[in-house]
Amino acid sequence: MSTFTKFLQKIFSGLESQEQLDEEYLARSVDVCDLERRIHELEYRGNEHESLPMHAAFPGLHSRKALW
């Protein structure tokens, strides 16, 4: 097998395993609220602010653009 093919397999196997880990994490939710919280965590992971956007948390404060 070529070195390039091995390189591609390493990259894509890592992506698949992270996707599988995320799916397993979501599957362990106990109810709809827990599932929504977990989805939010996954969507905003790695962001500087993992909580609600500022405009949603504090009425009248529009430091970020609306999500819709």
C-alpha positions as CSV (number, residue, x, y, z in Angstrom):
1,M,0.0,0.0,0.0
2,S,1.3,3.4,-0.8
3,T,2.3,6.0,1.8
4,F,-0.3,8.4,0.5
5,T,-3.1,5.8,0.9
6,K,-2.0,5.1,4.4
7,F,-2.0,8.8,5.2
8,L,-5.6,9.1,3.9
9,Q,-6.7,6.1,5.9
10,K,-5.3,7.7,9.1
11,I,-7.1,11.0,8.4
12,F,-10.5,9.5,7.6
13,S,-10.4,6.8,10.3
14,G,-10.0,9.6,12.8
15,L,-13.0,11.4,11.4
16,E,-15.1,8.4,11.5
17,S,-14.2,7.5,15.0
18,Q,-15.0,11.0,16.3
19,E,-18.4,10.8,14.5
20,Q,-19.0,7.4,16.2
21,L,-18.0,8.8,19.6
22,D,-20.5,11.7,19.1
23,E,-23.3,9.4,18.1
24,E,-22.6,7.2,21.1
25,Y,-22.6,10.3,23.4
26,L,-25.9,11.4,22.0
27,A,-27.4,7.9,22.3
28,R,-26.7,7.9,26.0
29,S,-29.1,10.8,26.6
30,V,-31.8,10.0,29.1
31,D,-34.6,12.4,27.7
32,V,-35.2,15.0,25.1
33,C,-33.8,17.8,27.2
34,D,-30.6,15.9,27.8
35,L,-30.4,15.1,24.1
36,E,-30.8,18.8,23.2
37,R,-28.1,19.8,25.7
38,R,-25.7,17.3,24.3
39,I,-26.4,18.4,20.8
40,H,-25.7,22.0,21.9
41,E,-22.4,20.9,23.5
42,L,-21.3,19.2,20.3
43,E,-22.3,22.1,18.1
44,Y,-20.4,24.6,20.1
45,R,-17.4,22.6,21.3
46,G,-14.2,24.3,20.7
47,N,-15.8,27.7,20.6
48,E,-14.6,30.4,23.0
49,H,-18.1,30.8,24.5
50,E,-19.9,27.5,24.9
51,S,-23.0,28.9,26.5
52,L,-25.9,30.7,24.8
53,P,-25.1,33.5,22.5
54,M,-25.0,36.9,24.3
55,H,-28.2,38.3,22.7
56,A,-30.2,35.2,23.9
57,A,-28.8,35.3,27.5
58,F,-29.2,39.0,28.1
59,P,-32.2,40.8,26.5
60,G,-31.3,44.1,25.0
61,L,-27.6,43.1,24.5
62,H,-26.9,42.6,20.8
63,S,-23.2,42.0,20.7
64,R,-23.6,39.1,18.4
65,K,-25.7,38.6,15.3
66,A,-28.9,36.7,15.6
67,L,-28.8,33.0,14.7
68,W,-31.8,33.3,12.4
